[in-house]
Amino acid sequence: MAAHALPRKSPSHQRRSRPRTVLDEHLPVDHRLSRVYRIGAGVMGAFLLVFGILGLIDKIGFFNTEGATVAGLNTNGALSVLSICAGALLLFGMVRGGNFASTLNMVLGVLFIASGFINLALLDTDFNPFAFKIQNVLFSFVVGLLLMFFGMYGRISSTLPHDNPYWKARHPREAEAEERAARARGSAVSTGVHESGGGA
């Protein structure tokens, strides 16, 4: 009985299937990129967690629009709970590290910046559920920018080094060619060492 030949993948299909960047599989846990993502998530998460806990200790009303000052920022019960949730999530990202921490930093960074703009528009209105004041708005912008910086570090740039895992994932053919060339150079050096040693 004749065997049926398996269909070969078309070149266009091969071009579409690009390897997914998984930092934890490419790099050791203590790699510099992962450390940056962990530090960013950990520092911001710890501050938000402490800020939220201090706000709850003061027993401020949940949606009290006047709020109270904690660590130089205005807060109420709702903002304290939200801060604790965001801080805990960032600390979890610090523990996970890798792609998860990077993406989490970027997403929360965008949300903090959006929160700054939204609450800036609500400052002089009767609807101010998180008791924001101008210092809270500025804090949201600063935290959002810092989180985005920590999340994008070594990931979004046109000049990434060629040993960067994100560059390798976006340029699989070039990365494979460079790895082959590096292996060939290493093999040539090893052969030269053996030949010089044998002739001595």
C-alpha contacts under 8 A as a table, 3 or more apart, distances in Angstrom:
res1	aa1	res2	aa2	distance
9	K	13	H	6.28
9	K	14	Q	6.81
10	S	13	H	5.26
10	S	14	Q	6.46
11	P	14	Q	4.97
11	P	15	R	6.16
12	S	15	R	5.04
12	S	16	R	6.32
13	H	16	R	5.11
13	H	17	S	6.36
14	Q	17	S	5.38
14	Q	18	R	7.77
15	R	18	R	6.82
18	R	169	A	7.14
18	R	170	R	7.48
18	R	172	P	7.57
19	P	169	A	5.68
19	P	170	R	7.92
19	P	172	P	7.54
20	R	169	A	6.40
21	T	165	P	6.76
21	T	166	Y	6.05
21	T	169	A	5.59
22	V	25	E	5.58
22	V	26	H	6.54
22	V	98	G	7.66
22	V	99	N	6.34
23	L	26	H	5.19
23	L	27	L	5.92
23	L	34	S	7.83
23	L	98	G	5.25
23	L	99	N	5.56
23	L	165	P	6.81
24	D	27	L	5.56
24	D	28	P	6.74
24	D	29	V	6.68
24	D	98	G	5.47
24	D	99	N	7.24
25	E	28	P	7.76
26	H	165	P	6.55
27	L	31	H	6.15
27	L	165	P	7.99
28	P	31	H	5.42
29	V	34	S	6.73
29	V	97	G	7.72
29	V	98	G	7.68
30	D	34	S	6.46
30	D	35	R	6.08
31	H	34	S	5.43
31	H	35	R	6.19
32	R	35	R	5.05
32	R	36	V	6.29
33	L	36	V	5.22
33	L	37	Y	6.45
33	L	98	G	7.79
33	L	153	Y	7.41
33	L	154	G	6.59
34	S	37	Y	5.15
34	S	38	R	6.11
34	S	97	G	5.75
34	S	98	G	5.07
34	S	99	N	7.99
34	S	101	A	7.98
35	R	38	R	5.03
35	R	39	I	5.99
35	R	97	G	7.56
36	V	39	I	5.18
36	V	40	G	6.15
36	V	150	F	6.46
36	V	153	Y	7.63
37	Y	40	G	5.30
37	Y	41	A	6.21
37	Y	94	M	7.15
37	Y	97	G	6.47
37	Y	98	G	7.12
37	Y	101	A	5.64
37	Y	102	S	5.43
37	Y	105	N	7.52
37	Y	150	F	5.71
37	Y	151	G	6.06
37	Y	153	Y	7.93
38	R	41	A	5.24
38	R	42	G	5.86
38	R	93	G	7.01
38	R	94	M	4.24
38	R	95	V	7.17
38	R	97	G	5.48
38	R	98	G	7.96
38	R	101	A	6.47
39	I	42	G	5.05
39	I	43	V	5.97
39	I	94	M	6.94
40	G	43	V	5.55
40	G	44	M	6.24
40	G	94	M	7.92
40	G	105	N	7.58
40	G	146	L	7.76
40	G	147	L	6.54
40	G	150	F	5.49
40	G	151	G	7.80
41	A	44	M	5.51
41	A	45	G	5.71
41	A	90	L	4.95
41	A	91	L	6.18
41	A	93	G	6.31
41	A	94	M	5.32
41	A	101	A	6.87
41	A	105	N	6.43
41	A	147	L	7.37
41	A	150	F	7.90
42	G	45	G	5.06
42	G	46	A	5.92
42	G	90	L	6.34
42	G	91	L	5.25
42	G	93	G	7.82
42	G	94	M	5.34
43	V	46	A	5.33
43	V	47	F	6.39
44	M	47	F	5.32
44	M	48	L	6.24
44	M	87	G	7.03
44	M	90	L	7.21
44	M	143	V	7.47
44	M	147	L	7.79
45	G	48	L	5.23
45	G	49	L	6.04
45	G	86	A	6.91
45	G	87	G	3.81
45	G	88	A	6.33
45	G	89	L	7.32
45	G	90	L	4.78
45	G	91	L	5.33
46	A	49	L	5.13
46	A	50	V	6.19
46	A	87	G	6.07
46	A	88	A	7.96
46	A	91	L	7.02
47	F	50	V	5.27
47	F	51	F	6.03
47	F	87	G	7.24
48	L	51	F	5.00
48	L	52	G	6.04
48	L	83	S	5.25
48	L	84	I	6.20
48	L	86	A	6.98
48	L	87	G	4.85
49	L	52	G	5.20
49	L	53	I	6.20
49	L	83	S	6.14
49	L	84	I	4.58
49	L	85	C	7.64
49	L	86	A	7.60
49	L	87	G	4.66
49	L	88	A	6.57
50	V	53	I	5.14
50	V	54	L	6.12
50	V	84	I	7.64
51	F	54	L	5.30
51	F	55	G	6.25
51	F	70	V	6.99
51	F	71	A	7.10
51	F	80	S	7.01
51	F	83	S	7.03
51	F	84	I	7.69
52	G	55	G	5.07
52	G	56	L	6.35
52	G	79	L	7.28
52	G	80	S	3.93
52	G	81	V	6.06
52	G	82	L	7.47
52	G	83	S	5.04
52	G	84	I	4.99
53	I	56	L	5.15
53	I	57	I	6.20
53	I	80	S	6.70
53	I	84	I	6.84
54	L	57	I	5.05
54	L	58	D	6.47
54	L	70	V	6.93
54	L	80	S	7.89
55	G	58	D	5.35
55	G	59	K	6.97
55	G	60	I	6.95
55	G	70	V	6.44
55	G	75	T	6.53
55	G	76	N	6.60
55	G	77	G	6.71
55	G	80	S	5.34
56	L	59	K	5.20
56	L	60	I	6.69
56	L	76	N	7.92
56	L	77	G	6.11
56	L	80	S	6.11
56	L	81	V	7.62
59	K	77	G	7.22
60	I	64	N	7.00
60	I	67	G	6.54
60	I	68	A	7.02
60	I	76	N	5.32
60	I	77	G	5.50
61	G	64	N	4.82
61	G	67	G	7.43
61	G	76	N	6.03
61	G	77	G	5.49
62	F	76	N	5.78
62	F	77	G	3.78
62	F	78	A	4.97
63	F	76	N	6.36
63	F	77	G	6.38
63	F	78	A	5.98
63	F	129	P	5.48
63	F	130	F	6.62
63	F	131	A	7.64
64	N	67	G	5.42
64	N	76	N	5.91
64	N	77	G	7.49
64	N	129	P	7.28
64	N	130	F	7.75
64	N	131	A	6.77
65	T	76	N	7.41
65	T	128	N	5.95
65	T	129	P	6.07
65	T	130	F	6.73
65	T	131	A	4.52
66	E	76	N	7.91
66	E	131	A	5.86
67	G	74	N	6.04
67	G	75	T	5.13
67	G	76	N	4.73
67	G	131	A	5.54
68	A	74	N	5.35
68	A	75	T	5.54
68	A	76	N	6.54
69	T	72	G	5.88
69	T	73	L	5.30
69	T	74	N	4.43
69	T	75	T	6.29
70	V	73	L	5.28
70	V	74	N	6.15
70	V	75	T	6.81
72	G	135	Q	7.90
73	L	133	K	7.85
73	L	135	Q	6.26
73	L	136	N	5.86
74	N	131	A	6.51
74	N	132	F	6.22
74	N	133	K	6.40
74	N	135	Q	7.73
74	N	136	N	6.65
75	T	79	L	5.80
75	T	80	S	6.53
75	T	130	F	6.61
75	T	131	A	5.80
75	T	132	F	6.95
76	N	79	L	5.44
76	N	80	S	6.09
76	N	130	F	6.24
76	N	131	A	6.25
77	G	80	S	5.05
77	G	81	V	6.25
78	A	81	V	5.30
78	A	82	L	6.21
78	A	129	P	7.57
78	A	130	F	6.13
79	L	82	L	5.00
79	L	83	S	5.96
79	L	130	F	5.22
79	L	131	A	7.80
80	S	83	S	5.07
80	S	84	I	6.25
81	V	84	I	5.11
81	V	85	C	6.29
82	L	85	C	5.14
82	L	86	A	6.19
83	S	86	A	5.13
83	S	87	G	5.91
84	I	87	G	5.04
84	I	88	A	5.98
85	C	88	A	5.19
85	C	89	L	6.16
86	A	89	L	5.11
86	A	90	L	6.23
87	G	90	L	5.14
87	G	91	L	6.20
88	A	91	L	5.08
88	A	92	F	6.18
89	L	92	F	5.05
89	L	93	G	6.27
90	L	93	G	4.85
90	L	94	M	6.22
90	L	101	A	7.77
90	L	104	L	7.44
90	L	105	N	7.56
91	L	94	M	4.87
91	L	95	V	6.40
92	F	95	V	5.11
92	F	96	R	6.28
93	G	96	R	5.02
93	G	97	G	5.83
93	G	100	F	6.44
93	G	101	A	4.58
93	G	104	L	6.83
94	M	97	G	5.24
94	M	101	A	6.16
96	R	100	F	6.66
96	R	101	A	6.54
97	G	100	F	6.10
97	G	101	A	4.81
97	G	102	S	7.47
98	G	101	A	5.62
98	G	102	S	6.45
99	N	102	S	5.05
99	N	103	T	6.02
100	F	103	T	5.33
100	F	104	L	5.94
101	A	104	L	5.05
101	A	105	N	6.03
101	A	151	G	7.24
102	S	105	N	5.30
102	S	106	M	6.46
102	S	150	F	7.15
102	S	151	G	4.19
102	S	152	M	6.83
103	T	106	M	5.16
103	T	107	V	6.15
103	T	151	G	6.12
104	L	107	V	5.18
104	L	108	L	6.04
104	L	151	G	7.30
105	N	108	L	5.39
105	N	109	G	5.86
105	N	147	L	4.99
105	N	148	M	5.96
105	N	150	F	6.64
105	N	151	G	4.75
106	M	109	G	4.96
106	M	110	V	6.30
106	M	147	L	6.05
106	M	148	M	4.53
106	M	149	F	7.73
106	M	150	F	7.68
106	M	151	G	4.88
106	M	152	M	6.78
107	V	110	V	5.30
107	V	111	L	6.36
107	V	148	M	7.70
108	L	111	L	4.88
108	L	112	F	6.06
108	L	144	G	7.00
108	L	147	L	7.03
108	L	148	M	7.87
109	G	112	F	5.19
109	G	113	I	6.35
109	G	143	V	6.90
109	G	144	G	3.83
109	G	145	L	6.16
109	G	146	L	7.26
109	G	147	L	4.79
109	G	148	M	4.93
110	V	113	I	5.22
110	V	114	A	6.14
110	V	144	G	6.08
110	V	148	M	7.09
111	L	114	A	5.02
111	L	115	S	5.98
111	L	144	G	7.21
112	F	115	S	4.94
112	F	116	G	6.21
112	F	140	S	5.21
112	F	141	F	6.51
112	F	143	V	6.83
112	F	144	G	4.75
113	I	116	G	5.04
113	I	117	F	6.53
113	I	140	S	5.93
113	I	141	F	4.99
113	I	143	V	7.95
113	I	144	G	5.08
113	I	145	L	7.31
114	A	117	F	5.25
114	A	118	I	6.18
115	S	118	I	5.09
115	S	119	N	5.93
115	S	137	V	7.85
115	S	140	S	6.80
116	G	119	N	5.40
116	G	120	L	5.92
116	G	136	N	7.73
116	G	137	V	4.72
116	G	138	L	7.08
116	G	140	S	5.16
116	G	141	F	5.83
117	F	120	L	5.06
117	F	121	A	6.47
117	F	137	V	7.45
118	I	121	A	5.34
118	I	122	L	6.58
119	N	122	L	4.80
119	N	123	L	6.11
119	N	128	N	7.45
119	N	132	F	6.59
119	N	137	V	6.74
120	L	123	L	5.38
120	L	134	I	7.28
120	L	137	V	6.17
121	A	124	D	7.45
122	L	125	T	5.26
122	L	126	D	7.82
122	L	127	F	6.49
122	L	128	N	5.88
123	L	128	N	6.57
123	L	132	F	6.62
123	L	133	K	6.47
123	L	134	I	7.62
125	T	128	N	6.72
128	N	131	A	5.45
128	N	132	F	6.68
129	P	132	F	7.91
132	F	135	Q	7.85
132	F	136	N	5.60
132	F	137	V	6.93
133	K	136	N	5.31
133	K	137	V	6.55
134	I	137	V	5.03
134	I	138	L	6.32
135	Q	138	L	5.13
135	Q	139	F	6.04
136	N	139	F	4.92
136	N	140	S	6.13
137	V	140	S	5.13
137	V	141	F	6.44
138	L	141	F	5.16
138	L	142	V	6.23
139	F	142	V	5.11
139	F	143	V	6.02
140	S	143	V	5.27
140	S	144	G	5.88
141	F	144	G	5.10
141	F	145	L	6.14
142	V	145	L	5.26
142	V	146	L	6.16
143	V	146	L	5.11
143	V	147	L	6.03
144	G	147	L	5.22
144	G	148	M	6.15
145	L	148	M	5.12
145	L	149	F	6.11
146	L	149	F	5.02
146	L	150	F	6.18
147	L	150	F	5.12
147	L	151	G	6.00
148	M	151	G	5.00
148	M	152	M	5.93
149	F	152	M	5.29
149	F	153	Y	5.88
150	F	153	Y	5.36
151	G	155	R	7.87
152	M	155	R	5.17
152	M	156	I	5.54
153	Y	156	I	6.86
154	G	157	S	7.08
154	G	160	L	6.85
154	G	164	N	7.60
155	R	160	L	7.68
155	R	166	Y	6.10
156	I	160	L	7.98
157	S	160	L	5.84
160	L	164	N	6.54
160	L	167	W	6.30
161	P	164	N	5.51
161	P	167	W	7.21
162	H	167	W	6.07
162	H	168	K	6.77
162	H	175	A	7.34
163	D	167	W	7.34
163	D	168	K	7.09
164	N	167	W	5.32
164	N	168	K	6.38
165	P	168	K	4.99
165	P	169	A	6.18
166	Y	169	A	5.11
166	Y	170	R	6.30
167	W	170	R	5.20
167	W	171	H	6.03
168	K	171	H	5.12
168	K	172	P	5.46
168	K	174	E	7.78
168	K	175	A	5.38
169	A	172	P	5.57
171	H	174	E	5.52
171	H	175	A	6.06
172	P	175	A	5.09
172	P	176	E	6.03
173	R	176	E	5.13
173	R	177	A	6.16
174	E	177	A	5.07
174	E	178	E	6.14
175	A	178	E	5.13
175	A	179	E	6.16
176	E	179	E	5.07
176	E	180	R	6.19
177	A	180	R	5.12
177	A	181	A	6.18
178	E	181	A	5.03
178	E	182	A	6.07
179	E	182	A	5.02
179	E	183	R	6.13
180	R	183	R	5.09
180	R	184	A	6.11
181	A	184	A	5.00
181	A	185	R	6.15
182	A	185	R	5.10
182	A	186	G	6.14
183	R	186	G	5.01
183	R	187	S	6.05
184	A	187	S	5.03
184	A	188	A	6.10
185	R	188	A	5.08
185	R	189	V	6.17
186	G	189	V	5.17
186	G	190	S	6.13
187	S	190	S	5.05
187	S	191	T	6.09
188	A	191	T	5.09
188	A	192	G	6.11
189	V	192	G	5.08
189	V	193	V	6.22
190	S	193	V	5.16
190	S	194	H	6.32
191	T	194	H	5.17
191	T	195	E	6.16
192	G	195	E	5.13
192	G	196	S	6.13
193	V	196	S	5.25
193	V	197	G	6.04
194	H	197	G	5.03
194	H	198	G	6.04
195	E	198	G	5.06
195	E	199	G	6.22
196	S	199	G	5.27
196	S	200	A	6.43
197	G	200	A	5.43
